[in-house]
Amino acid sequence: MDLEEFLLKEDITKYGFADIRDITPINDLNYAIGFYKTYNKDTIRNIVNGSDINYIKEYRYLTHHLDKVSLSLERFIKDLGYKAYAQTIERFKAYYNKSADQLLKEDIVNQIPHKTIATKAGLGWIGKPGLLVTKD
């Protein structure tokens, strides 16, 4: 199975590759794979005044799904013999829930915003509300 087949199997809408040599905090990880799955169009269409319960439910589902895909993709890439690091919400939380002392003593990586990777991969642009905007 190749990368495209892997991502299609995981129900990813679109993906792209980004050169992150100018911003990577991890030695020898110079490229990133950005990917997304679009929200259900009815969920977005039905938002009237801010987030509603359906949007929040879908947000939680998508976040969990994308984290799961990220970890699976990390394993897939490592199994091919390459270095990989999945930047997930759980790893992000673990990073920021540590004390300043722990952060200074440990070799913990800084997170690169997902939307930065996505824009560098050509998947979209940052809109007025600071969110990634795509053609999908």
Beta strands, then each sheet from edge to edge (+ up, - down):
strand 1: 14-19
strand 2: 31-36
strand 3: 125-126
strand 4: 132-133
sheet 1: 1+ 2-
sheet 2: 3+ 4-
end
